[in-house]
Amino acid sequence: MRCGARALRLLAGLLLAGILIACSSNSANNKNSKATNAPAATSASATVAASVQSTSAPASPAAATAASVSTSPAAAAKPKNTTLLLSTTTSTQDSGLLDVLIPLFEKQTGYQVKTAAVGSGEALKRGELGEADVLLVHSPAAELDYMSRNQGINRRLVMHNDFIIVGPASDPAHIKGMTKAVDALKAIVAAKATFISRGDNSGTNALELQLWKQAGIDPKGQSWYLESGQGMGATLTITAEKQAYTISDRATYLATRAQTQLGIVVEKDGMLLNIYHVIQVNPANHTGLNVEGARAFSEFMVSPDTQKVIAGFGVEKYGQQLFIPDAGKTDQQVQQGG
């Protein structure tokens, strides 16, 4: 009997052990199953969250702008020849206007501009020699001669300002307040007051010589008549040093007034109008010109956005416009004050 009871207890123990092992195995399998399925659930949740965020959260302005720039046709279409040779008058450089416009043009188009700031006569000469792609000048008579000889194409009016006669505060020729430039030059001659000419075949020099001709005076060789042979900024500096008179474009004068301490003595004579044009060098006369770049620069200078920049240039610093935008007008309209 004892043996039978012991056998029954042993059998019951074995059965209990088997049940415990089975339960333990099922528990482990359930844990493994949860562990395996958890990442998938997390991944799916993350995907949904990311999808919601991307469709509901607006992009920042900076990011939107960057995306627009990177995919815009203008940004994608990089010029084949990125170097553009610009020959221009010194007044556009000395006034600071090109320091504003050139970076804008380069950013918009991808071109790199190499600027030669010389007198308008020299700029036209460089165009004739094929040493420039595009010109920005202010010597109308010389420009018309240049165009008549088929040296340039697509001459377009860009802007204007005016010339002024400036001099020292002492005003030895007593011309301050005169309304006619020719009369002022006659008074300078009568007083034998020193006059500084640029003498560089620039647009400013061409206007000055025209005024002397109208006055019936040949100043060449006179003791009171000196030629600087330099640009407008340098000529104004020499004029101040000599306590003399000179003719300047208004923009360069204003940009250097604090240094020179010269004053305006004659202004607002119709003869002193100063008109600027952009001209593409004629590619029929030269090989290797950057024709597309010249066209792009011409279009840029007369575009509404650039004209707005020109209109506002210098206003905050000097309290007045340095250049008046004129795209779309004719020279005659500008001359008539239109």
VENVENFEN-V606058 format. One line per field, one symbol per residue. phi: phi as a letter, one per 40 degrees, with the letter a starting at -180 (. if undefined). A space follows every 50 residues. Layout:
phi->???
//
This chain:
phi->.dcccccccccccccccccccccccccccccccccccccccccccccccc cccccbccccdcccccccccbcdcccccccbccbcbbacccccccgcccc ccdcccccbgcbcbcbcbcdcccccccccgcacabbbabdcccccccccg cbbfcbcbaaaacbbbacccfccfbdgcbbcccccccccccfccbbccfb gccccccdcccccccgbbcdgcccbbbcgbccdcccccdcccfbbabbcc ccdccbdcccgcbcbbagcdcccbbbbbbccccccabgcccccccccccc cbcdcccccccccgcccbgaccbbcbdgcbdcccccgc
//
